[in-house]
Amino acid sequence: MKQRRLWSAILVAGLLASAGCGSASDPDAKSGGAKGKLVVWDWKSGDATASSYVEKAKADFAERHPGVTVEFVAQPFEQYYTLLGAAVQAGKGPDVMLFNGGGQIRDRADSLLPLDEYVRDDRKRLAGWEAFTKDGRTYAAPVTLQGHPIYYNKSLYRKAGLDPDRPATDWDEFLAHCRTLTKATGARCFAQGNKEGIGIQFFLSGLGSGVLSPTEYDDWIAGRRDWSSPAVKRIFSLWKEADDKGLNNDGANSTAMFNDAFAVFQSQKAAHVIGLMSDVGHWKDFAEFLDADDIGVMKSPVVTAGATPSLPFDGGIGYAVAKSTKDPEAAADLVRSLTSTDALKSFYADAGAIAADRTVDVSGGGPAVAGIVSEIDRGKPALHVALPSRTVDLMGRLSQQLLSGSVTVDAAVEQLAASDQAG
């Protein structure tokens, strides 16, 4: 895999430590916000596939602010949040910064400028705002949408005598299809990678809407999570059962999600993978190895009666403004340029991102991306994104223990409940 994809390897993982000790790439650099200059931190602007996106955003901003220089500083994602936290504490933080949606930005909302008054005109055009909000305030504007569709290989379906355009809609039928696929083609049901503890996030969000009732799902997203619910426990028991029954590739706990698990799917050694919507492990990435017309997208099979499967997605990445910036209006306007339609069209075309902009035409992207986009208006936020980052961290560790048999489902869920409810 190309090195450029590494940044996205932890895009929805959210497993990095909260801001702490560390130093920025240029520890002597002064804080952004000096008159005539805005400093942007991200982990994306140094990527070749983002160059056109960045240039179009800068050009859009320059038309309205010809005297303001914009400096992009690309940081390594593996250290991004630690470096950012240290820089902010030292008073040397940037004016504008990139965030993952969910816990990473909510944990740092106190240091960010609410953008609601600046982005009113963008509300209808852009989707995914919820992932960047806390207590009713918006702290970043979405650049991409990120979610967890279940991809499947239509070619393997045909070889197994299954209808490639009619994937299973309930769990028993899905298991029957998996048995048929493995017998006929040798492919496992799922490509799974949990070396980093990331696989459980994809599994929870990819299959959760087929297990939880619509009310339970909505309550989970709203923070009213009942960890004692049989349906919640069922998700984690399915996680273990899938591995115990040989649905996964061998050695899921020793297989990296990025990019080894995706390579299992791309090499046709697994018929399904719960992947991403944008940038890596997604429709465009897979189409480099498989025929685009052979990449199918399906929603979760129904596991529990009354469940209503939906596409799990949120705002993927978005740009925020530091509360400490000396020119909040210009910084907020730069965020608007970074989420402008022309810039996001380039991000979709070059990086394969599902842009947050509803007006971007994806009709040339093939059936998989068309299927994803058609479900966005009916989709719901991803389950794991609603969790605090500390609980996501813990869930990764417990998921590995569940597969190894060193913790029970009941004990794991009890620990997750305690973490979620702490504070």
C-alpha positions as CSV (number, residue, x, y, z in Angstrom):
1,M,0.0,0.0,0.0
2,K,1.1,3.5,-0.6
3,Q,2.5,5.4,2.4
4,R,0.1,8.2,1.8
5,R,-2.7,6.1,3.1
6,L,-1.2,5.7,6.6
7,W,-2.8,8.9,7.9
8,S,-6.2,7.4,7.4
9,A,-5.3,4.2,9.1
10,I,-6.4,5.7,12.4
11,L,-9.0,8.1,11.0
12,V,-12.0,6.7,12.9
13,A,-9.9,4.8,15.5
14,G,-9.5,7.7,17.9
15,L,-7.0,5.6,19.9
16,L,-4.3,8.1,20.5
17,A,-3.7,9.6,23.9
18,S,-5.3,12.9,24.8
19,A,-3.2,16.0,24.6
20,G,-0.1,15.7,26.8
21,C,3.7,16.2,26.8
22,G,5.5,16.6,23.6
23,S,6.9,19.2,21.3
24,A,5.7,20.6,18.0
25,S,7.7,20.0,14.8
26,D,9.1,23.6,15.2
27,P,9.2,24.2,19.0
28,D,10.4,27.8,18.5
29,A,7.6,28.7,16.2
30,K,5.3,31.5,17.5
31,S,1.6,31.1,17.8
32,G,-0.4,31.7,14.6
33,G,-2.7,34.7,14.4
34,A,-0.1,37.4,13.9
35,K,-1.4,40.2,11.7
36,G,-1.6,39.0,8.1
37,K,-0.9,35.4,8.8
38,L,-2.9,32.3,9.8
39,V,-1.3,29.0,10.7
40,V,-3.1,25.7,10.0
41,W,-2.2,22.4,11.5
42,D,-3.3,19.1,10.1
43,W,-2.0,15.7,9.1
44,K,-3.3,15.9,5.5
45,S,-1.9,18.9,3.7
46,G,1.4,17.1,3.0
47,D,-0.3,14.3,1.2
48,A,0.0,14.4,-2.6
49,T,-3.7,13.5,-3.1
50,A,-4.7,16.6,-1.0
51,S,-2.5,19.1,-2.9
52,S,-5.2,20.2,-5.3
53,Y,-7.7,20.5,-2.5
54,V,-5.4,22.7,-0.4
55,E,-4.5,24.9,-3.3
56,K,-8.2,25.5,-4.2
57,A,-9.0,26.3,-0.6
58,K,-6.1,28.8,-0.4
59,A,-7.1,30.4,-3.6
60,D,-10.7,30.8,-2.5
61,F,-9.6,32.4,0.8
62,A,-7.1,34.7,-1.0
63,E,-9.8,36.2,-3.1
64,R,-11.4,37.6,0.1
65,H,-8.3,38.1,2.2
66,P,-5.5,39.1,-0.3
67,G,-3.2,40.4,2.5
68,V,-3.3,37.3,4.7
69,T,-0.8,34.6,4.3
70,V,-1.9,31.0,5.1
71,E,0.8,28.6,6.3
72,F,0.0,24.8,6.4
73,V,2.0,22.7,8.8
74,A,1.5,19.0,8.3
75,Q,2.1,17.0,11.4
76,P,2.5,13.2,11.8
77,F,-0.9,11.7,12.6
78,E,0.6,9.2,15.1
79,Q,1.6,12.1,17.3
80,Y,-0.9,14.8,16.1
81,Y,-3.1,15.2,19.2
82,T,-0.1,15.0,21.6
83,L,1.7,17.7,19.7
84,L,-1.4,19.8,19.4
85,G,-2.1,19.6,23.1
86,A,1.5,20.6,24.0
87,A,1.5,23.5,21.5
88,V,-1.8,24.9,22.8
89,Q,-0.6,24.6,26.4
90,A,2.5,26.4,25.5
91,G,0.7,29.2,23.7
92,K,2.2,28.2,20.4
93,G,-0.8,26.5,18.9
94,P,-2.2,27.1,15.4
95,D,-5.2,29.3,14.4
96,V,-6.9,26.5,12.5
97,M,-6.6,22.8,13.1
98,L,-7.9,19.5,11.7
99,F,-9.9,17.1,13.9
100,N,-11.5,13.7,13.7
101,G,-15.1,13.8,14.5
102,G,-16.3,12.5,17.8
103,G,-14.4,12.2,21.1
104,Q,-11.1,13.8,19.9
105,I,-12.7,17.2,19.2
106,R,-15.3,17.0,22.0
107,D,-12.5,16.4,24.5
108,R,-10.8,19.6,23.4
109,A,-13.9,21.8,22.9
110,D,-12.9,24.2,25.7
111,S,-9.9,25.4,23.7
112,L,-11.9,25.9,20.5
113,L,-14.0,28.8,19.1
114,P,-17.7,28.0,18.5
115,L,-18.4,28.4,14.8
116,D,-22.2,28.5,14.7
117,E,-22.4,32.2,13.8
118,Y,-19.9,31.8,11.0
119,V,-21.2,28.7,9.2
120,R,-24.9,29.4,9.1
121,D,-24.9,29.6,5.3
122,D,-23.2,26.2,5.0
123,R,-25.6,24.2,7.2
124,K,-27.8,22.8,4.4
125,R,-24.9,22.2,1.9
126,L,-22.7,20.3,4.3
127,A,-23.6,17.1,6.2
128,G,-22.0,15.5,9.2
129,W,-22.2,18.4,11.6
130,E,-23.2,16.3,14.6
131,A,-19.7,14.7,15.0
132,F,-18.2,18.2,15.6
133,T,-20.7,19.5,18.1
134,K,-20.8,19.5,21.9
135,D,-23.6,20.8,24.2
136,G,-25.4,22.3,21.2
137,R,-22.4,24.2,19.8
138,T,-20.4,23.5,16.6
139,Y,-16.6,23.5,16.8
140,A,-15.6,22.4,13.3
141,A,-17.0,22.3,9.8
142,P,-17.0,18.9,8.1
143,V,-14.7,18.2,5.2
144,T,-15.5,14.5,4.7
145,L,-18.1,12.0,5.8
146,Q,-16.8,8.8,7.3
147,G,-18.6,5.7,8.0
148,H,-18.6,1.9,7.9
149,P,-20.4,0.2,5.0
150,I,-20.2,-3.5,4.6
151,Y,-18.4,-4.1,1.3
152,Y,-18.7,-7.5,-0.5
153,N,-17.2,-9.1,-3.5
154,K,-19.8,-9.7,-6.2
155,S,-17.4,-11.9,-8.2
156,L,-17.1,-14.4,-5.3
157,Y,-20.9,-14.3,-4.9
158,R,-21.3,-15.4,-8.5
159,K,-18.7,-18.1,-8.2
160,A,-20.6,-19.5,-5.2
161,G,-23.9,-19.4,-7.1
162,L,-25.3,-16.6,-5.1
163,D,-27.1,-13.6,-6.5
164,P,-24.6,-10.7,-6.3
165,D,-27.3,-8.1,-6.3
166,R,-29.3,-9.7,-3.4
167,P,-27.0,-9.9,-0.3
168,A,-28.5,-11.4,2.9
169,T,-30.9,-9.3,4.9
170,D,-31.0,-11.3,8.1
171,W,-28.2,-12.9,10.1
172,D,-29.2,-16.6,9.5
173,E,-29.3,-16.0,5.8
174,F,-25.9,-14.2,6.0
175,L,-24.3,-17.1,7.8
176,A,-25.7,-19.5,5.2
177,H,-24.2,-17.3,2.5
178,C,-20.9,-17.3,4.3
179,R,-20.8,-21.1,4.5
180,T,-21.6,-21.3,0.8
181,L,-19.0,-18.8,-0.1
182,T,-16.3,-20.5,1.9
183,K,-17.2,-24.0,0.5
184,A,-17.2,-22.8,-3.1
185,T,-14.4,-20.3,-3.1
186,G,-12.3,-20.9,0.0
187,A,-12.8,-17.3,1.0
188,R,-13.6,-16.5,4.6
189,C,-16.7,-14.5,5.4
190,F,-15.0,-11.4,6.9
191,A,-11.6,-9.8,6.5
192,Q,-10.8,-8.7,10.0
193,G,-7.9,-6.9,11.6
194,N,-7.8,-6.1,15.3
195,K,-4.1,-5.8,16.1
196,E,-4.6,-2.2,17.0
197,G,-8.0,-2.8,18.6
198,I,-9.7,-1.0,15.8
199,G,-11.7,-3.9,14.3
200,I,-14.2,-3.8,17.1
201,Q,-15.1,-0.2,16.2
202,F,-15.9,-1.2,12.7
203,F,-17.9,-4.2,13.9
204,L,-19.9,-2.2,16.4
205,S,-20.8,0.5,14.0
206,G,-21.1,-1.7,10.9
207,L,-23.4,-4.3,12.4
208,G,-25.0,-2.4,15.4
209,S,-28.0,-1.1,13.5
210,G,-29.0,-4.7,12.8
211,V,-28.9,-5.6,16.5
212,L,-30.2,-2.6,18.4
213,S,-33.8,-1.4,18.1
214,P,-34.2,2.0,16.6
215,T,-35.0,3.4,20.1
216,E,-31.9,1.8,21.6
217,Y,-29.8,3.1,18.7
218,D,-31.0,6.7,19.1
219,D,-30.6,6.5,22.9
220,W,-27.0,5.3,22.4
221,I,-26.2,8.2,20.2
222,A,-27.8,10.6,22.6
223,G,-25.7,9.3,25.5
224,R,-28.4,7.3,27.2
225,R,-26.6,4.0,26.7
226,D,-28.0,0.9,28.5
227,W,-25.0,-1.4,28.7
228,S,-27.1,-4.1,30.4
229,S,-29.3,-4.4,27.4
230,P,-29.4,-7.9,25.9
231,A,-29.0,-6.3,22.5
232,V,-25.8,-4.5,23.5
233,K,-24.4,-7.6,24.9
234,R,-25.4,-9.4,21.7
235,I,-23.1,-7.2,19.6
236,F,-20.1,-8.2,21.7
237,S,-21.1,-11.9,21.7
238,L,-21.4,-11.7,17.9
239,W,-17.9,-10.3,17.8
240,K,-16.5,-13.3,19.6
241,E,-18.7,-15.8,17.8
242,A,-17.7,-14.6,14.4
243,D,-14.1,-15.4,15.2
244,D,-14.8,-18.6,17.1
245,K,-16.8,-19.9,14.1
246,G,-14.1,-19.2,11.6
247,L,-15.9,-16.3,9.9
248,N,-12.8,-14.2,10.1
249,N,-9.4,-14.6,8.5
250,D,-7.0,-16.4,10.8
251,G,-5.2,-14.4,13.4
252,A,-7.5,-11.4,13.6
253,N,-5.7,-10.1,16.7
254,S,-2.3,-10.2,15.0
255,T,-3.6,-8.7,11.7
256,A,-3.4,-4.9,11.3
257,M,-6.6,-3.3,10.1
258,F,-4.5,-0.9,8.1
259,N,-3.7,-2.2,5.7
260,D,-3.4,-6.0,6.1
261,A,-7.1,-6.7,6.7
262,F,-8.1,-4.7,3.6
263,A,-5.5,-6.6,1.7
264,V,-7.2,-9.8,2.6
265,F,-10.4,-8.5,1.0
266,Q,-8.7,-7.1,-2.0
267,S,-6.9,-10.4,-2.7
268,Q,-10.3,-12.2,-2.6
269,K,-9.4,-14.2,0.5
270,A,-12.5,-12.8,2.2
271,A,-15.9,-12.1,0.8
272,H,-16.8,-9.2,3.1
273,V,-15.1,-6.4,4.9
274,I,-16.5,-3.6,7.1
275,G,-14.6,-0.7,5.6
276,L,-14.6,3.0,5.4
277,M,-16.4,5.5,3.2
278,S,-13.4,7.8,2.6
279,D,-9.7,7.7,1.8
280,V,-8.6,4.1,2.7
281,G,-10.3,0.8,3.0
282,H,-13.0,2.2,0.8
283,W,-14.6,2.0,-2.6
284,K,-11.9,3.8,-4.6
285,D,-9.1,2.0,-2.8
286,F,-10.6,-1.4,-3.5
287,A,-11.2,-0.5,-7.1
288,E,-7.4,-0.4,-7.6
289,F,-7.4,-4.2,-7.1
290,L,-10.9,-5.3,-7.9
291,D,-13.3,-4.4,-10.8
292,A,-15.3,-1.5,-9.6
293,D,-18.5,-3.2,-10.7
294,D,-17.7,-6.2,-8.5
295,I,-17.6,-4.1,-5.3
296,G,-21.0,-4.3,-3.6
297,V,-22.3,-2.4,-0.6
298,M,-24.8,-3.8,1.9
299,K,-26.3,-2.8,5.2
300,S,-26.2,-4.9,8.3
301,P,-28.3,-8.1,8.2
302,V,-31.0,-8.0,10.8
303,V,-29.8,-9.9,13.9
304,T,-32.6,-8.9,16.3
305,A,-36.2,-8.7,15.4
306,G,-37.3,-5.1,15.1
307,A,-33.9,-3.7,14.2
308,T,-33.8,-1.3,11.3
309,P,-30.4,-1.4,9.5
310,S,-29.0,1.9,8.4
311,L,-25.7,3.3,7.0
312,P,-23.5,4.3,10.0
313,F,-21.7,7.5,9.2
314,D,-20.6,10.8,10.8
315,G,-18.5,13.8,9.9
316,G,-15.1,12.3,9.2
317,I,-12.6,15.1,9.5
318,G,-13.2,18.8,9.9
319,Y,-11.4,22.1,10.5
320,A,-11.8,24.0,13.8
321,V,-10.6,27.4,15.0
322,A,-8.5,28.0,18.2
323,K,-10.2,30.1,20.8
324,S,-6.8,31.9,21.1
325,T,-6.6,33.1,17.5
326,K,-6.1,36.8,17.1
327,D,-8.4,37.0,14.1
328,P,-11.4,34.7,14.6
329,E,-13.3,36.1,11.7
330,A,-10.5,35.5,9.2
331,A,-9.8,32.0,10.7
332,A,-13.4,31.1,10.5
333,D,-13.5,32.3,6.9
334,L,-10.5,30.1,6.2
335,V,-12.5,27.1,7.5
336,R,-15.3,28.0,5.1
337,S,-12.8,28.0,2.2
338,L,-11.5,24.6,3.3
339,T,-15.1,23.4,3.1
340,S,-16.0,25.2,-0.2
341,T,-17.5,23.2,-3.0
342,D,-14.7,23.5,-5.4
343,A,-12.1,22.4,-2.9
344,L,-14.2,19.4,-1.8
345,K,-14.7,18.4,-5.4
346,S,-11.0,18.0,-5.7
347,F,-10.8,16.1,-2.4
348,Y,-13.4,13.6,-3.7
349,A,-11.7,13.2,-7.1
350,D,-8.1,12.9,-6.0
351,A,-8.4,11.2,-2.5
352,G,-11.6,9.2,-3.0
353,A,-13.2,11.0,0.0
354,I,-16.9,11.1,0.4
355,A,-17.1,14.9,0.7
356,A,-19.4,16.4,3.3
357,D,-20.8,18.7,0.5
358,R,-24.1,17.3,-0.7
359,T,-23.7,19.0,-4.1
360,V,-20.6,17.1,-5.2
361,D,-21.4,14.9,-8.1
362,V,-20.3,11.3,-7.5
363,S,-22.1,9.7,-10.4
364,G,-18.9,8.7,-12.1
365,G,-17.6,6.8,-9.0
366,G,-19.2,3.5,-9.7
367,P,-22.0,1.5,-8.1
368,A,-20.4,1.2,-4.6
369,V,-20.1,5.0,-4.0
370,A,-23.5,5.5,-5.6
371,G,-25.0,3.0,-3.1
372,I,-23.2,4.7,-0.2
373,V,-24.3,8.2,-1.1
374,S,-27.9,7.1,-1.7
375,E,-28.2,6.0,1.9
376,I,-26.7,9.2,3.6
377,D,-30.1,10.9,4.1
378,R,-31.4,7.8,5.8
379,G,-28.2,7.0,7.7
380,K,-27.5,7.4,11.4
381,P,-24.3,8.4,13.3
382,A,-21.8,5.6,13.9
383,L,-22.1,3.9,17.3
384,H,-18.5,4.0,18.3
385,V,-18.1,7.7,17.5
386,A,-20.6,8.6,20.2
387,L,-18.4,7.0,22.9
388,P,-15.8,9.0,24.9
389,S,-12.3,8.5,23.6
390,R,-11.3,6.7,26.9
391,T,-14.1,4.1,26.4
392,V,-13.0,3.6,22.7
393,D,-9.5,3.0,24.0
394,L,-10.7,0.4,26.5
395,M,-13.0,-1.3,24.0
396,G,-10.0,-1.9,21.8
397,R,-8.1,-3.7,24.5
398,L,-11.2,-5.7,25.7
399,S,-12.0,-6.7,22.1
400,Q,-8.6,-8.4,21.8
401,Q,-9.2,-10.2,25.1
402,L,-12.6,-11.3,23.9
403,L,-11.0,-12.9,20.9
404,S,-8.3,-14.6,23.0
405,G,-10.8,-15.8,25.5
406,S,-9.2,-14.0,28.5
407,V,-12.4,-12.0,29.3
408,T,-16.1,-12.8,29.1
409,V,-18.7,-10.8,27.3
410,D,-20.4,-9.9,30.6
411,A,-17.1,-8.7,32.2
412,A,-16.1,-6.7,29.1
413,V,-19.5,-5.0,28.9
414,E,-19.4,-4.2,32.6
415,Q,-16.0,-2.5,32.3
416,L,-17.2,-0.5,29.3
417,A,-20.3,0.7,31.1
418,A,-18.1,1.9,34.0
419,S,-15.8,3.7,31.7
420,D,-18.6,5.3,29.7
421,Q,-20.4,6.5,32.8
422,A,-17.3,7.9,34.6
423,G,-17.8,11.6,34.4
